[in-house]
Amino acid sequence: RGSCDMKGGCTSMLLAAEEMVAANVPFVLCFTTDEETTMLGAAAAAKDPGLRKAPAIVVTEPTGFDIVIREKGLLHFAIHTKGVSAHASMPHLGDNAITKMTNLLEKTKDLQRIPKNPTDVMTMCVDTIKGGTRINVIPDECEVEIDVRYPPEMNTQSVLKLLRDRMGRNGYDIKILHELDPVETDARSPAVKALRDIIGPKAKVTAVPYATEMVMFKEANKVLMVCGPGESEICHCNDEWVDIREIAKAVDVYSEYCARMA
């Protein structure tokens, strides 16, 4: 685990740094913690003057050397329902919190459909559910955790409005767990064009449906990209790998890019 995400990119950065030091090219390397969860490391790093003054910031997550300039927003939240516990042989004495939850989720089926273009529109996935204590006890609580990814024209409030328009406003509680804004860099930026020129015409300037630390630097710098060795599809798999030739290519790309942007 982790060979592609993020050891490949980190290794490429360190090897490129060796070349840039020898060539007296100015650059800043930034390694962070908590990228998979809170992104607190990137949030702290974004306050560094070096990142604010940089002509561009490149996150070296695996993209197969495509240049990512747009990421969707992220909203993680929990829905909680309450009921009344009772013996399962006498359900009329209780109020089933799990049944309440399934009824609510049924009303959001249209939001849960998998779209043909997940990079461009909102997606919603119910990813965890907890409820009940024993098979013969009516559950008095149920909670689901939901992952929403939304495009730049939306925000947290517009996502919640879609839910409430379907579920109503009573009979449940919502708790926001984590949220990240969408982020986008102008494809016409000279910094984007320079990176594509170095990689070659096969490099696509593109968008992705997931979030990286790119979003954490949006207040510090307006020229943000994700570009690195390895394929994003194998991230978080048990048999992650990255071709050593891609590491070597990344070293050359990062070294030349920093020299050109200096």
N, C-alpha and C positions, 0 to 999 in steps of 0.2 A: 504494500500500500504506500502511496505517496511518491513513487518513482516519477510519475508524470506530473502529478499535482501535489507538491510544487518543486520537488528536488531537481527536476530537469531545468526549470527556469532559473532557480537559485544557482545551480552549478554554472550555467551559461553566464550569468551576471558576474560571478566571481572570476571566471576565466577571461571574460571581456575586460574586467577591471584591471587585470594584470597587463593586458596589452595597452590599455588606455593610459595607465600610469607610466609605462615605458615611453609612450608617445607624447606625454605631457598634455593629454586631453582632459579638460575639466568635466567632472561628472559627479553625481551623487548616487550611491546605492542605498536602498532602504529595505530592510528585512523586518517583517512585522509578526506579531502573534495574534491568535484568536480570529484568524481570517474566516474560519468556517462557522463561527458563531457570532460574537459581539463586534468583531472588527475594532476592538479598542486600541490595538497597536497602530492601525492605520489612522484612526482618529487622532491619536497623540502625534504621530509623525506628520500629519497634515499641518501642524502648527510650526513646523521647522521652516525657517527662512529660506533654506536651500531649495525646498520644494516649491515655495511660492515664487522664487525667482527663475526657476527652470523654464526653458523654452518649451518643454513638453514633459509629460510623465508617461512612461510605458510600464504597464503591469505585465509581468512576464508569464502569466497563466497560459496553459496550453491552448493554442488556437490553430495549430497546423500552419502557422505563419500567415493566416488571414489577419486582417487588422480590424479589431472590434472598436467601433466608435459609439455604439448605442447599447444601453442595457435597460431592461424593464425595472420598474419599481417592485418592491417586495413588501408584503404585509402578512405577518403571522399573527393569528389571534385564536382565542379559545371561546367556544360557546358553551354555556353551562345551563343545564335545566335542573329543576328541583321537583321532587314528588313527595309522596308519603309512603313510608315503609309499611308492609303488612305481610302476613303469611300468604304464600303463593296459592294456597287452596282457597283463600278468600280475597281475591283481587278487588272485589267491590269495596273493600275497606281501605284500599291503598290508592296511590296515584303514581303510575309507572313513569319514572323520569326518562328511561330509555325510549319508551314509546313516544313520549313528547319530542325527544330529540329526532327520532327517525321521521316523524311527521314534519318537523321543521326542515330537515335536510331534503326531504322529498320535494319541497316547494322550491328548492334551489337547483333542481336537476339541470335546468337549462344552463346555469352558470358552470356546472361541472362537466359539461360536454367537452370532449377533446377537439379543439378547432383544427382546421387544415393549416392555418398559419399561426402557430403558437408564439412566434416571435413578435407578431404585430398586434395581437389582441389579448385581452385578459384571460388568464387561466385560473381555475380554482380546484384545489385537491383537498379532500378530507383525509388526513394522514394518520391521526390517532383517535381512538375512542376508548373511554374508560367509564364503566358503570356497573353497578351491582356488586353484591358481596357473596351471595350464595344462590344456588339454583332454586331454592324454595322460598326466597325472600323477594318481595316486590322492591325494585331499586328506587331509592329516594334521591339519587343524584346521578347525573350523566354529564360527561364533558367530552367534547371533540376539539381537536386542534387542526386548524386549516391553514393551508399555504395558498396565497394569492400572488400572482405576478401580473403587473398591469403596465400598459404603455404610457408614454410621457403625457398624453392628454388627460390622464386620470390622476387621482390622488387617493389618500386613505378615506377621506370623507365620501368621495363618489363611489368607492367600492362598498362601503358600509351602507350607503343609500340603496344600492342595488339589492343587498341582502334584506334590508328592512322593508323595502317595497314588496318583497316576496313573503317574508316570514311574519310581517307585522312588527309591532313594537313591544309586545307583552309576552310573558311566559318564558323568558330566557334572559341571560346576561352575557355580554360580550366583554372580553378582556384582551386588550392589545398586548402582544408578547414582544414583537420586534417589527420595525419598519425601516425601509430604505427607500430613498427617492429614486426615480428614474434619472438617468444621466445620458448626455449626448454631446459629442464633439462635432463641430462643423466639418463635413467631409471635404470642404474646399480649403481647409487650413493648409498652409504651406508645410507644416510639420507632418500632417497626414500624407500629403503628396510625396514628401521626401522619403518617408519610411517605405511607401509602396514602390518608389523608384529603386530603392536599394534591394528590396526583396524580389521584385520582378513583377511582370504583368499578370502572373497567375494568382497573386495575392488579392483576395477580395476585401473590399472595404464594406463591413457588414455590421449586423446587429445580432445580439444573442438574447435568449429568453431568461437567462439566469443573472445573478448579481456577483460582482467581484469587488475588490477594494477600490476599484476605479471611482465608485460613487463617493467614497470617503474623502477624496481629494478635490471634489468639485468646487468647494469654497476657496481652496488654496490655489487652484490652477484651472484654466479653462481649456487647456489642450491635453486631453486624456485619451489614452488608447490601451488596448490589451492586445498583446502579440507575443507568442512564445512557442517553443518547441513542444511537440506531442499533440495528440488529438483529444479534444474535450470529451468525446464519447467514452473514453476509457477511464476517466477520472472516477475515483471512489470505487473502483472495481478491485476484486481480490488479486488480480494479476496485472496490475498497472505496469506499464513499461514505456520507455521512450528510446527511439533509435539514436544511437551515439552519433550518427551523421547529422541528425537534427540539432544536437547539442553544439557540434562544431559549426553548423550553419548559423545558429543563434549567436554564437560568439562573434562571428564575422559581421552579422547584421547589427548587433548592438554596438560594436566597436566603431563601425563605419557611420552609424547613425549619430552617435554622440560626437564624433569628429565633425560631421557635417553641421550639426546643430550648435556646436560650441561658438 
